[in-house]
Amino acid sequence: MTNYSFGAVMLSISLLTGLLVSCDNGKPPLDNPSRGTITIAADESFLPLVTQLTAAYSGIYPNAHFKVVFKPEQEAINMMLRDSARLVFTTRKLTKNEQLKLDELKIRGATEKIATDGVALIVNKANTDSLITMDQLRAIFSGRIKQWSQLREGSQSSPITLVFDNNNSSNLDFVLDTLHVTDLKNLRIFTTKSNREVIEFVRKNPSALGFIGVNWISDSDEPLSIELAQDLRVMGVSNKPNPSGRKDYFQPFQEDLGMQRYPLRRPVYILSRETHPGLGGGLINYIARDAGSLIVRKLGLWPAVQYNREVNITK
């Protein structure tokens, strides 16, 4: 007996429906799950993830094309709301006011959680301070801790420079929300233009504490990811105010994300404004219910739904 995955069945139904819709009243054919061109917006912290997922889908369906635009998270969401993008990769759901904008257009929209991601704290390899607690992070962002030497077993006396990719990025917003920070004026904080520039800055500055999306450095099969991870330390983070040892600290890698041990973990959503069975829905099904979750896993994130590969053995 032949076994079909849920994603494959849904894709077939969507293809048939899309073909029927495209023939209505002689209108130009709509995109469908295997053909067409759509724009996707995404926060730049997800560049490796989104690039690999869309490339894999286009590899399966050569007539499926994606124009991917990387923006700070709020700008990416705004693109979707004003119909400049069909889908958006984000760390949050729409707010009530944002959803109202779609409701006014009678667009129901869709939200699909596809993974658990983590914000990685990175330091220069010359900096041996590789462990930090959430309480210490709060103290840094409140201005109570300003020097590396103030941390437990601090190895250097230089001031801590906080480095983010963008003033409006999901990385910065997530950290500020998690730590309940509202005032940045007394902090030594620096923003670049991308996660990659954060990595380069930390490489050159031993006093820097960088914040990046972990998918930039967690794919052990991707040469760029391996290259970027060189000369860096990924800090272990503990929720305990007084950790008893190394076992109380966790890094933003797959198992600790999946087991919800890493404190700075966050969801990854795809938000859609698609109103017909189109290319956006095909990509979402591929990621959330089919083999696309294997790419999420390869990148070191934790898929929202694990992909079960069925193997039939015949004698």
C-alpha positions as CSV (number, residue, x, y, z in Angstrom):
1,M,0.0,0.0,0.0
2,T,1.3,3.4,-0.9
3,N,1.7,5.9,2.0
4,Y,1.3,9.7,1.3
5,S,2.2,12.4,3.7
6,F,-0.4,14.9,4.8
7,G,1.5,17.7,3.1
8,A,1.5,15.8,-0.3
9,V,-2.2,15.3,-0.1
10,M,-2.9,18.9,0.8
11,L,-0.6,20.1,-2.0
12,S,-2.4,18.0,-4.6
13,I,-5.8,19.4,-3.5
14,S,-4.4,23.0,-3.6
15,L,-3.0,22.4,-7.1
16,L,-6.3,21.2,-8.4
17,T,-8.2,24.1,-6.8
18,G,-5.7,26.6,-8.1
19,L,-6.1,25.4,-11.6
20,L,-9.9,25.6,-11.4
21,V,-9.7,29.2,-10.0
22,S,-7.3,30.3,-12.7
23,C,-9.7,29.3,-15.5
24,D,-12.6,31.5,-14.2
25,N,-13.8,34.3,-16.5
26,G,-10.6,34.3,-18.5
27,K,-8.7,36.1,-15.8
28,P,-4.9,35.8,-15.7
29,P,-4.0,32.6,-13.9
30,L,-3.4,32.8,-10.2
31,D,-0.2,31.4,-8.7
32,N,-0.7,27.9,-7.3
33,P,1.5,25.8,-5.0
34,S,3.8,24.7,-7.8
35,R,3.9,27.8,-10.0
36,G,4.1,31.6,-9.8
37,T,6.0,34.4,-8.2
38,I,5.3,36.0,-4.8
39,T,7.1,38.4,-2.5
40,I,8.2,37.3,1.0
41,A,9.3,39.6,3.8
42,A,11.4,38.5,6.7
43,D,13.5,39.8,9.5
44,E,17.1,39.8,8.6
45,S,18.0,37.5,11.6
46,F,16.3,34.7,9.7
47,L,18.2,35.2,6.4
48,P,19.9,31.7,6.4
49,L,16.6,30.0,7.3
50,V,14.4,31.7,4.7
51,T,17.1,31.5,2.0
52,Q,17.5,27.7,2.4
53,L,13.7,27.0,2.7
54,T,12.7,29.0,-0.4
55,A,15.7,27.6,-2.4
56,A,14.7,24.0,-1.6
57,Y,11.1,24.6,-2.6
58,S,12.1,26.2,-5.9
59,G,14.3,23.2,-6.4
60,I,11.3,20.9,-6.2
61,Y,9.1,23.2,-8.3
62,P,11.3,25.1,-10.8
63,N,8.3,27.4,-11.8
64,A,7.9,28.6,-8.2
65,H,9.7,31.9,-7.6
66,F,10.2,33.9,-4.4
67,K,11.3,37.5,-4.2
68,V,12.6,37.7,-0.6
69,V,13.0,41.1,1.1
70,F,14.9,41.3,4.4
71,K,13.8,44.1,6.7
72,P,13.6,44.8,10.4
73,E,10.6,42.9,11.8
74,Q,8.1,45.7,12.0
75,E,8.9,46.9,8.5
76,A,8.5,43.3,7.3
77,I,5.1,43.0,8.9
78,N,4.0,46.3,7.5
79,M,4.9,45.1,4.0
80,M,2.5,42.2,4.4
81,L,-0.3,44.5,5.8
82,R,-0.1,46.8,2.8
83,D,0.0,43.9,0.3
84,S,3.6,44.4,-0.6
85,A,4.4,40.9,0.6
86,R,2.3,37.7,0.6
87,L,4.1,36.1,3.6
88,V,6.3,37.3,6.4
89,F,8.6,35.3,8.7
90,T,8.4,36.8,12.1
91,T,8.9,36.1,15.9
92,R,5.4,37.2,16.8
93,K,1.7,37.0,15.8
94,L,-0.1,40.1,14.6
95,T,-1.3,42.5,17.2
96,K,-5.1,43.3,17.5
97,N,-4.6,46.5,15.6
98,E,-2.6,44.8,12.8
99,Q,-5.2,42.0,12.5
100,L,-8.0,44.7,12.2
101,K,-6.3,46.0,9.1
102,L,-6.7,42.6,7.5
103,D,-10.3,42.3,8.9
104,E,-11.2,45.5,7.2
105,L,-10.2,44.0,3.9
106,K,-12.1,40.8,4.7
107,I,-8.8,38.9,4.7
108,R,-8.8,36.2,7.3
109,G,-5.0,35.7,7.1
110,A,-3.2,32.7,8.6
111,T,-0.5,32.2,11.3
112,E,1.7,29.1,11.3
113,K,4.4,28.4,13.9
114,I,7.2,26.6,12.2
115,A,10.1,26.5,14.7
116,T,11.7,27.5,17.9
117,D,14.7,29.8,17.5
118,G,17.1,31.4,19.9
119,V,18.9,34.7,20.2
120,A,22.6,33.8,20.7
121,L,24.9,35.8,22.9
122,I,28.3,35.9,21.3
123,V,31.7,37.2,22.5
124,N,35.2,37.4,21.1
125,K,37.3,34.2,21.5
126,A,39.8,36.2,23.5
127,N,37.0,36.9,26.1
128,T,36.9,33.9,28.4
129,D,33.6,35.1,30.0
130,S,31.4,32.5,28.4
131,L,28.7,32.1,31.1
132,I,26.0,34.6,32.2
133,T,22.8,34.5,34.1
134,M,19.5,36.2,33.2
135,D,19.8,38.3,36.4
136,Q,23.3,39.5,35.2
137,L,21.8,40.4,31.8
138,R,19.0,42.4,33.5
139,A,21.7,44.2,35.5
140,I,23.7,45.0,32.4
141,F,20.6,46.4,30.6
142,S,19.6,48.4,33.7
143,G,23.0,50.0,33.9
144,R,24.0,48.4,37.2
145,I,26.7,46.3,35.6
146,K,28.9,48.2,33.2
147,Q,32.2,46.3,33.2
148,W,33.1,42.7,32.3
149,S,35.0,42.5,35.7
150,Q,31.7,42.9,37.5
151,L,30.5,39.6,36.2
152,R,31.2,36.4,38.2
153,E,34.8,35.4,37.4
154,G,35.1,38.3,34.9
155,S,38.3,38.1,33.0
156,Q,38.7,41.6,31.7
157,S,38.2,45.1,33.0
158,S,36.9,46.8,29.8
159,P,33.3,48.2,29.5
160,I,30.6,45.9,28.1
161,T,29.5,47.1,24.6
162,L,26.1,45.7,23.6
163,V,25.9,45.0,19.8
164,F,22.7,44.5,17.8
165,D,21.9,44.3,14.1
166,N,19.4,47.1,13.8
167,N,17.5,49.6,15.9
168,N,14.2,48.0,15.0
169,S,15.2,44.3,14.7
170,S,13.5,41.4,16.2
171,N,16.7,40.5,18.2
172,L,16.6,43.9,20.0
173,D,12.9,44.0,20.5
174,F,12.9,40.4,21.9
175,V,15.7,41.1,24.3
176,L,14.2,44.3,25.5
177,D,10.8,42.7,26.0
178,T,12.2,39.7,27.8
179,L,14.2,41.8,30.2
180,H,11.5,44.5,30.5
181,V,13.8,47.3,29.4
182,T,12.3,50.6,28.4
183,D,15.2,53.1,28.7
184,L,18.4,52.7,26.6
185,K,19.9,56.1,27.1
186,N,22.5,55.1,29.8
187,L,23.6,51.9,28.0
188,R,26.8,51.4,25.9
189,I,24.9,50.0,22.9
190,F,25.9,49.9,19.2
191,T,23.8,48.8,16.2
192,T,25.1,47.6,12.8
193,K,23.2,46.9,9.7
194,S,23.0,43.1,9.8
195,N,23.6,40.0,11.9
196,R,26.8,39.3,9.9
197,E,28.1,42.8,10.8
198,V,27.4,42.0,14.5
199,I,29.6,38.9,14.1
200,E,32.4,40.9,12.4
201,F,32.2,43.6,15.1
202,V,32.5,41.1,17.9
203,R,35.4,39.4,16.2
204,K,37.3,42.7,16.2
205,N,36.3,43.9,19.7
206,P,37.0,41.7,22.8
207,S,34.8,43.9,24.9
208,A,31.7,43.4,22.7
209,L,28.6,41.3,23.6
210,G,26.7,40.6,20.4
211,F,23.2,39.4,19.9
212,I,22.3,37.4,16.7
213,G,19.8,34.9,15.4
214,V,21.4,31.5,16.1
215,N,20.6,30.1,12.6
216,W,23.5,32.3,11.3
217,I,26.1,30.0,13.0
218,S,24.3,26.7,13.8
219,D,24.3,24.9,10.5
220,S,27.3,22.6,10.6
221,D,26.8,21.6,7.0
222,E,26.9,25.1,5.6
223,P,30.5,26.5,4.9
224,L,29.4,30.2,5.6
225,S,27.9,29.2,8.9
226,I,31.1,27.4,9.9
227,E,33.2,30.4,8.7
228,L,31.1,32.9,10.7
229,A,31.3,30.8,13.9
230,Q,35.1,30.9,13.9
231,D,36.8,33.0,16.6
232,L,33.6,33.4,18.6
233,R,32.3,32.0,21.8
234,V,28.5,31.4,22.2
235,M,27.6,32.2,25.8
236,G,25.8,29.8,28.1
237,V,22.8,31.4,29.8
238,S,21.2,30.4,33.1
239,N,17.8,31.2,34.5
240,K,19.1,30.5,38.0
241,P,20.3,33.5,40.0
242,N,23.0,31.3,41.6
243,P,23.9,28.4,39.3
244,S,25.7,25.6,41.0
245,G,27.8,24.7,37.9
246,R,28.1,24.5,34.2
247,K,25.1,22.2,34.0
248,D,22.8,25.1,34.9
249,Y,23.8,27.0,31.7
250,F,22.4,26.4,28.3
251,Q,23.2,27.5,24.7
252,P,20.7,28.2,21.9
253,F,21.3,24.9,20.1
254,Q,18.7,22.4,19.1
255,E,18.2,20.2,22.1
256,D,18.1,23.1,24.6
257,L,15.7,24.9,22.3
258,G,13.4,21.9,22.0
259,M,13.5,21.0,25.6
260,Q,12.8,24.7,26.5
261,R,15.9,25.0,28.6
262,Y,17.5,28.0,26.8
263,P,16.1,31.2,28.4
264,L,16.3,33.4,25.3
265,R,14.3,31.1,23.0
266,R,11.5,32.4,20.7
267,P,9.0,31.2,18.2
268,V,9.2,31.5,14.5
269,Y,6.0,32.2,12.6
270,I,4.9,32.6,9.1
271,L,2.1,35.1,8.7
272,S,0.1,35.0,5.5
273,R,-2.5,37.2,3.8
274,E,-3.1,34.7,0.9
275,T,-6.7,34.5,-0.1
276,H,-6.6,31.5,-2.5
277,P,-4.8,28.2,-2.6
278,G,-1.5,29.6,-3.8
279,L,2.2,29.5,-3.7
280,G,2.3,30.9,-0.2
281,G,0.2,28.0,1.1
282,G,2.3,25.5,-0.7
283,L,5.5,26.8,0.9
284,I,3.8,26.8,4.4
285,N,2.6,23.2,4.0
286,Y,6.1,22.1,2.8
287,I,7.7,23.7,5.9
288,A,5.1,22.9,8.6
289,R,3.8,19.5,7.5
290,D,6.4,18.1,5.0
291,A,10.1,17.7,4.4
292,G,10.8,21.4,4.9
293,S,11.0,20.8,8.6
294,L,14.2,18.7,7.9
295,I,15.8,22.0,6.7
296,V,14.7,23.7,9.9
297,R,16.3,20.9,11.9
298,K,19.5,21.0,9.8
299,L,19.8,24.7,10.6
300,G,19.9,23.8,14.3
301,L,16.4,25.1,15.2
302,W,13.6,23.0,16.7
303,P,10.8,22.3,14.2
304,A,7.2,23.0,15.4
305,V,6.2,19.7,13.9
306,Q,8.7,16.8,13.5
307,Y,8.8,15.2,10.0
308,N,8.2,11.5,10.2
309,R,9.8,9.6,7.4
310,E,8.0,6.4,6.6
311,V,10.1,3.5,5.2
312,N,8.3,0.5,3.6
313,I,10.3,-2.7,3.5
314,T,9.0,-5.4,1.1
315,K,10.2,-9.0,1.0
